[in-house]
Amino acid sequence: MCQSNWPTHLSGLYINCRIFTWQGLRYWLAIIWYSVLVIVAIMAVGGCSLSPTSPVSESENITLPPDLLLEYRRIGGIAGLDDQLLITNSGVITLTRKGQSFSGQLDGAQMQNLHAILAAAHFADLNAEYLPARQGADYLEHVIMYEGHSVKTFDTATPAMLQPLLALLSEIIKSTNQSTQ
């Protein structure tokens, strides 16, 4: 039985009398300290999955075509995508997905459309990053490199001037992937 005037229960839960002694105080402080350490460790490990990624050409030994027009990388999402699309000035496209490469060719009308969309986006005036207000594990990350300028954005933070370009690049990936299956 507890030998103090303090109540021995709170909301129906029994409180051990040791909490009111120095030994009990050290015990509870140790539990709080270890809980904080566990939470910090979980946050540190969880934060590693949100580390920024670089375009494939910088992180892997891939030879880029000398007449490269655009490099696009799409990463993440529920499906865990990791697609890289290279488009040359002559319209040759190379899609790398899940370690496999697929090739194709854009026709003249598609290349004109791509150039018009790139011009309308004022790519050189865009920020280097457009990050979402809230992090999400299932967001798609997009990295586009064009004329020496790199832009990284996420689905929920994509500026309006980039949306037509991302739609076109996704359509090119879809048609390249379907034509090779």
C-alpha positions, -999 to +999 in steps of 0.1 A: +000+000+000+012+035-008+022+055+023+015+090+009-014+113+005-011+110-033-039+090-050-028+055-061-050+055-092-058+079-120-086+072-144-088+037-132-051+030-138-029+021-108+002+043-103+031+026-086+042+044-054+078+043-067+070+072-090+071+095-059+106+084-049+140+094-064+144+058-076+110+060-093+119+094-108+151+080-123+131+051-137+106+073-155+133+097-168+152+067-182+120+055-200+113+090-214+150+093-225+150+060-243+116+068-259+130+100-273+161+082-286+139+056-304+117+083-319+148+102-331+163+070-346+131+062-364+129+098-378+165+096-390+160+062-407+127+074-423+144+106-435+169+086-454+142+075-478+135+111-487+171+119-496+174+138-529+182+119-560+203+130-589+198+123-625+210+089-636+237+103-658+254+117-627+249+087-604+257+058-628+282+053-655+259+059-685+273+074-717+251+103-727+245+109-764+266+139-777+235+156-791+213+152-760+183+175-759+166+165-727+171+141-698+141+132-677+138+110-647+106+099-629+111+083-595+088+069-568+051+067-566+030+038-554+045+016-582+081+025-572+090+038-606+125+046-617+123+056-653+150+076-673+142+091-707+169+105-729+158+125-760+184+136-786+182+166-810+174+142-838+144+127-819+161+094-809+147+083-775+161+059-750+140+047-721+156+029-692+132+011-669+139-016-643+174-022-658+161-026-694+166-001-722+141+006-749+147+028-780+124+047-803+122+077-826+100+108-823+086+120-857+089+156-868+056+167-855+064+153-820+097+171-820+081+204-830+055+199-802+083+191-777+103+222-787+072+244-784+064+231-750+100+236-738+099+272-752+066+279-734+079+266-701+108+292-701+129+264-686+159+286-678+138+308-656+124+280-635+136+273-599+159+244-594+134+227-570+096+228-564+090+208-532+056+198-518+043+215-487+039+181-471+061+151-477+045+119-490+059+085-496+038+079-527+046+111-546+063+110-579+096+129-582+104+144-616+139+156-625+143+173-659+176+185-674+175+207-704+202+231-718+223+227-687+195+236-663+180+210-639+145+212-623+133+189-597+096+188-588+070+165-572+034+157-584+018+180-558+042+209-563+046+210-601+042+246-615+016+251-642+042+259-668+058+224-664+026+204-665+023+201-703+059+190-705+055+163-679+023+151-696+041+149-729+071+131-714+048+106-696+030+100-729+064+093-747+074+069-719+040+051-722+041+048-760+078+037-759+071+011-733+040-002-751+056-004-785+084-026-771+061-051-754 
